[in-house]
Amino acid sequence: MNNKRQRVPSASALQAFEAAARHCNFSRAAEELHTSQSAISRHVSSLESQLDTVLFNRQRKKQLLLTAQGNQFYHAVVAGLDTIRNCMDSIAGTLVEDQLTIACTHEISHLFLLPRFDALQRALGARRRIRVMTYEYEAMERRLDPDIDILLRYDVERVAAAEAALIVREAVVPVVAPAFFEQHRDSLERGAEDWRGLSFLELSRPNYGWATWSEWFARQGVSGYKPNFVYFNNYVYLLDAAAAGKGVALGWRGLIERHFEAGVLQALEIPYTGFERGIHALLTETGKRRPLAGEGLDSLLRLAGDTGNAA
């Protein structure tokens, strides 16, 4: 017998975790799965025991945030469940006309799509299925699944302007954990030129559209010292580190609001700094031929609100 199979959690536990992570709320996950909140909690606790790690930060009862390990596990669970559902659809002969497939990076899926997923489903109708496929940055340049209808991405330099719809214009503001702010209040309230002793959380891949601290400091007219950078290769993990009080991060308008609502991050009293770039939505050749893809794109533009026009 393969002992590795004995370590695979039950389907009920995986579905409970996926729904809880997507909604950031045990009660809403229970409503979706027609079970009780306590059942969702038991499934998650069982997974945490099996994995010997904490999957959710439970700072507030009304909204949960995934830990770094929780994000890693969520990514794997979604990929696994999608594979199973796709196979079932293929076997059962599900009509592709009733499915909208969106491809994006993990960060966009978790921070932009997930908070708007229910609203997008309502906009398209209960009979339409939304399939989200996540790719690493580098994989977005390679051959993608031919059934993808919409691509959400940053780098659109080689794409005709008429084919790329800007859904989130890049606008950032420094954000910190409340405890970090209290600890460094004097420096943080004096302005960026006095932040020399602080740690700055930075992405290690600045060429994919994310604002860098160097760009932000230049916009503030600050120069003459080298900040202490702590690097991350994933924006979700960077925000988790900021929430844990590891330093100051740049928070994207349109992606950071759930962290504000949960009270794990707060913005400094500094205006947002805008850049002429952001997250774009592109219809693939497949999507251009499908009315549902056009509906999905229009719905995404509406659900993005004013983030596409942030200055």
C-alpha positions as CSV (number, residue, x, y, z in Angstrom):
1,M,0.0,0.0,0.0
2,N,1.2,3.5,-0.8
3,N,1.5,5.3,2.6
4,K,1.4,8.7,0.9
5,R,-2.2,8.2,0.0
6,Q,-3.1,7.7,3.7
7,R,-2.0,11.3,4.3
8,V,-4.4,12.8,1.8
9,P,-7.2,14.7,3.7
10,S,-10.8,13.9,3.1
11,A,-12.7,15.6,0.2
12,S,-15.0,17.2,2.8
13,A,-12.0,18.8,4.7
14,L,-10.5,20.1,1.5
15,Q,-13.8,21.6,0.3
16,A,-14.4,23.2,3.7
17,F,-10.9,24.7,3.7
18,E,-11.2,26.0,0.1
19,A,-14.6,27.6,0.8
20,A,-13.3,29.1,4.1
21,A,-10.2,30.5,2.4
22,R,-12.2,31.9,-0.5
23,H,-14.8,33.7,1.7
24,C,-12.3,34.4,4.5
25,N,-15.2,33.4,6.8
26,F,-16.3,30.1,8.3
27,S,-20.0,31.1,8.5
28,R,-20.2,31.9,4.8
29,A,-18.3,28.8,3.9
30,A,-20.8,26.8,6.0
31,E,-23.8,28.4,4.2
32,E,-22.3,27.6,0.8
33,L,-21.7,23.9,1.7
34,H,-25.0,23.6,3.6
35,T,-23.3,22.6,6.8
36,S,-22.6,24.2,10.2
37,Q,-19.9,26.7,11.1
38,S,-18.6,24.2,13.7
39,A,-18.2,21.6,11.1
40,I,-16.1,23.9,8.9
41,S,-14.0,24.8,12.0
42,R,-13.5,21.1,12.8
43,H,-12.4,20.3,9.3
44,V,-9.9,23.2,9.3
45,S,-8.6,22.3,12.8
46,S,-8.1,18.7,11.6
47,L,-6.1,19.9,8.6
48,E,-4.0,22.1,10.8
49,S,-3.3,19.2,13.1
50,Q,-2.4,16.9,10.1
51,L,-0.1,19.6,8.6
52,D,1.2,20.7,12.0
53,T,0.8,24.3,11.1
54,V,-1.7,27.2,11.3
55,L,-3.6,27.9,8.1
56,F,-5.5,31.0,9.2
57,N,-4.7,34.1,11.2
58,R,-7.7,34.5,13.4
59,Q,-7.3,38.0,14.6
60,R,-10.9,38.9,13.9
61,K,-13.9,36.6,14.1
62,K,-15.7,38.1,11.1
63,Q,-12.9,37.9,8.6
64,L,-9.9,35.5,8.4
65,L,-6.6,35.8,6.6
66,L,-4.5,32.9,5.4
67,T,-1.0,32.5,6.8
68,A,1.9,32.0,4.4
69,Q,1.5,28.2,4.8
70,G,-2.2,28.6,4.4
71,N,-1.7,30.4,1.1
72,Q,0.6,27.7,-0.1
73,F,-1.9,25.0,0.8
74,Y,-4.8,26.9,-0.7
75,H,-3.0,27.2,-4.0
76,A,-2.4,23.4,-4.1
77,V,-6.0,22.6,-3.0
78,V,-7.5,24.9,-5.7
79,A,-5.3,23.4,-8.4
80,G,-6.2,19.9,-7.3
81,L,-10.0,20.5,-7.1
82,D,-9.9,22.3,-10.5
83,T,-8.2,19.3,-12.0
84,I,-10.9,17.0,-10.7
85,R,-13.7,19.3,-11.7
86,N,-12.3,19.7,-15.2
87,C,-12.0,16.0,-15.6
88,M,-15.6,15.6,-14.4
89,D,-16.8,18.3,-16.8
90,S,-15.0,16.5,-19.7
91,I,-16.5,13.1,-18.8
92,A,-20.0,14.5,-18.2
93,G,-19.9,16.6,-21.4
94,T,-20.3,20.0,-19.8
95,L,-20.8,22.6,-22.4
96,V,-17.8,25.0,-22.7
97,E,-20.3,27.8,-23.5
98,D,-21.4,27.7,-19.9
99,Q,-17.9,28.1,-18.5
100,L,-15.8,31.2,-18.2
101,T,-12.0,30.5,-17.8
102,I,-9.8,33.2,-16.3
103,A,-6.0,32.9,-16.0
104,C,-3.9,35.0,-13.7
105,T,-1.1,34.8,-11.2
106,H,-1.6,33.6,-7.6
107,E,-1.5,37.2,-6.3
108,I,-4.3,38.5,-8.6
109,S,-6.4,35.4,-7.9
110,H,-6.1,35.8,-4.2
111,L,-6.2,39.6,-3.8
112,F,-8.4,40.7,-6.7
113,L,-10.6,37.9,-7.9
114,L,-11.3,36.1,-4.6
115,P,-13.0,39.1,-2.9
116,R,-15.1,39.7,-6.0
117,F,-15.8,36.0,-7.0
118,D,-19.3,35.8,-5.5
119,A,-20.3,39.1,-7.2
120,L,-18.9,37.9,-10.5
121,Q,-20.9,34.7,-10.2
122,R,-24.1,36.6,-9.6
123,A,-23.4,38.9,-12.5
124,L,-23.0,35.9,-14.9
125,G,-25.7,33.8,-13.4
126,A,-25.8,30.7,-11.3
127,R,-25.8,28.4,-14.4
128,R,-22.5,29.7,-15.6
129,R,-19.3,28.2,-14.1
130,I,-16.2,30.3,-13.4
131,R,-12.9,28.5,-13.7
132,V,-9.8,30.3,-12.4
133,M,-6.4,29.0,-13.4
134,T,-3.3,30.3,-11.6
135,Y,0.2,30.5,-13.2
136,E,3.6,31.6,-12.1
137,Y,4.8,34.9,-13.7
138,E,7.2,33.1,-16.1
139,A,4.5,30.6,-17.2
140,M,2.3,33.4,-18.4
141,E,4.7,33.9,-21.3
142,R,4.5,30.2,-22.3
143,R,1.7,28.2,-24.0
144,L,-1.4,28.4,-21.8
145,D,-4.5,26.2,-21.7
146,P,-6.4,26.8,-25.1
147,D,-9.7,27.1,-23.2
148,I,-8.7,30.2,-21.4
149,D,-11.0,33.2,-22.2
150,I,-9.5,36.0,-20.2
151,L,-6.0,36.8,-19.1
152,L,-5.3,39.1,-16.2
153,R,-1.7,40.3,-16.3
154,Y,0.7,43.3,-15.8
155,D,3.1,43.2,-18.7
156,V,1.2,44.3,-21.8
157,E,4.0,46.1,-23.7
158,R,3.7,43.7,-26.6
159,V,-0.1,43.9,-26.7
160,A,-2.1,46.4,-28.8
161,A,-3.6,49.1,-26.6
162,A,-7.1,48.3,-27.9
163,E,-6.9,44.7,-26.7
164,A,-5.9,45.4,-23.1
165,A,-8.5,46.8,-20.7
166,L,-7.0,48.4,-17.6
167,I,-8.9,47.1,-14.6
168,V,-6.7,48.2,-11.7
169,R,-4.4,51.2,-12.2
170,E,-1.3,51.0,-10.0
171,A,-1.6,53.3,-6.9
172,V,0.2,52.5,-3.7
173,V,0.5,53.7,-0.2
174,P,2.8,52.6,2.7
175,V,1.1,50.1,5.0
176,V,2.1,48.6,8.3
177,A,0.7,46.4,11.1
178,P,-1.0,48.4,13.9
179,A,1.5,47.1,16.5
180,F,4.4,48.1,14.2
181,F,2.9,51.6,13.8
182,E,2.7,52.0,17.6
183,Q,6.3,50.8,18.0
184,H,7.6,53.2,15.4
185,R,5.0,56.0,15.6
186,D,7.5,58.8,16.0
187,S,9.5,57.9,12.9
188,L,6.5,57.0,10.7
189,E,4.7,60.2,11.5
190,R,7.7,62.4,10.6
191,G,7.9,61.3,7.0
192,A,9.9,59.0,4.8
193,E,13.1,60.9,5.2
194,D,13.2,59.8,8.8
195,W,12.5,56.0,8.2
196,R,16.2,55.1,7.9
197,G,16.1,52.5,10.7
198,L,13.0,50.6,9.5
199,S,12.8,47.5,7.4
200,F,11.1,47.7,3.9
201,L,9.4,44.7,2.4
202,E,10.2,44.5,-1.3
203,L,9.3,42.2,-4.2
204,S,12.3,40.5,-5.8
205,R,10.8,40.7,-9.2
206,P,10.2,44.4,-10.0
207,N,9.8,44.1,-13.7
208,Y,6.2,42.7,-13.7
209,G,4.4,45.9,-13.0
210,W,4.7,46.1,-9.2
211,A,5.9,49.5,-7.8
212,T,9.3,49.4,-6.1
213,W,10.3,51.3,-3.0
214,S,13.0,53.0,-5.1
215,E,10.2,54.4,-7.3
216,W,8.1,55.5,-4.4
217,F,11.1,57.2,-2.6
218,A,11.9,59.0,-5.8
219,R,8.3,60.3,-6.0
220,Q,8.6,61.6,-2.5
221,G,11.9,63.4,-3.2
222,V,13.8,61.2,-0.7
223,S,17.4,60.1,-1.6
224,G,20.7,59.7,0.0
225,Y,20.4,56.5,2.0
226,K,20.0,52.8,1.3
227,P,17.0,51.2,3.1
228,N,17.1,47.8,4.8
229,F,15.2,45.7,2.3
230,V,13.6,42.3,3.0
231,Y,12.8,40.5,-0.2
232,F,9.8,38.3,-1.2
233,N,8.9,36.7,-4.5
234,N,5.2,36.8,-3.9
235,Y,3.0,39.8,-3.0
236,V,0.6,37.7,-0.9
237,Y,3.5,36.5,1.3
238,L,4.9,40.0,1.5
239,L,1.5,41.3,2.9
240,D,1.5,38.4,5.4
241,A,4.9,39.5,6.6
242,A,3.7,43.1,6.9
243,A,0.7,41.9,8.9
244,A,3.1,40.1,11.2
245,G,5.0,43.3,11.9
246,K,8.1,42.6,9.8
247,G,8.3,46.0,8.2
248,V,6.7,48.6,5.9
249,A,5.0,47.4,2.7
250,L,3.6,49.2,-0.3
251,G,-0.2,48.5,-0.5
252,W,-2.0,48.4,-3.8
253,R,-5.3,50.1,-4.0
254,G,-7.9,47.5,-5.1
255,L,-5.9,44.6,-3.6
256,I,-5.3,45.7,0.0
257,E,-8.7,46.6,1.3
258,R,-9.5,43.2,2.9
259,H,-6.4,43.6,5.1
260,F,-7.7,47.1,6.2
261,E,-11.2,45.7,7.0
262,A,-9.7,42.8,9.0
263,G,-7.6,45.3,11.0
264,V,-4.3,43.5,10.3
265,L,-2.8,46.4,8.3
266,Q,-3.3,50.2,8.2
267,A,-2.3,52.8,5.7
268,L,0.0,55.7,6.8
269,E,-1.5,59.1,6.4
270,I,0.1,59.7,3.1
271,P,-1.7,60.1,-0.3
272,Y,-1.7,57.2,-2.7
273,T,1.1,57.5,-5.3
274,G,-0.2,56.5,-8.8
275,F,1.7,55.1,-11.8
276,E,0.7,54.8,-15.5
277,R,0.4,51.0,-15.4
278,G,-1.5,48.3,-13.6
279,I,-3.4,45.0,-14.0
280,H,-5.0,44.5,-17.5
281,A,-7.6,42.1,-18.7
282,L,-7.2,40.6,-22.2
283,L,-9.5,38.5,-24.2
284,T,-7.7,35.5,-25.7
285,E,-8.4,34.3,-29.3
286,T,-10.8,31.8,-27.7
287,G,-12.4,34.5,-25.6
288,K,-12.9,36.8,-28.6
289,R,-15.2,34.2,-30.1
290,R,-17.3,33.6,-27.0
291,P,-20.1,36.0,-25.9
292,L,-19.7,34.8,-22.2
293,A,-16.1,36.0,-22.2
294,G,-17.3,39.5,-23.2
295,E,-19.8,39.4,-20.5
296,G,-17.2,38.3,-18.0
297,L,-14.8,41.1,-19.1
298,D,-17.5,43.7,-18.7
299,S,-18.4,42.4,-15.3
300,L,-14.8,42.5,-14.1
301,L,-14.5,46.1,-15.2
302,R,-17.6,47.0,-13.2
303,L,-16.5,45.1,-10.2
304,A,-13.1,46.7,-10.2
305,G,-14.9,49.9,-9.3
306,D,-12.8,53.1,-9.4
307,T,-9.5,51.2,-9.0
308,G,-9.0,51.3,-12.7
309,N,-9.0,55.2,-12.5
310,A,-6.9,55.6,-9.4
311,A,-4.4,58.4,-9.9
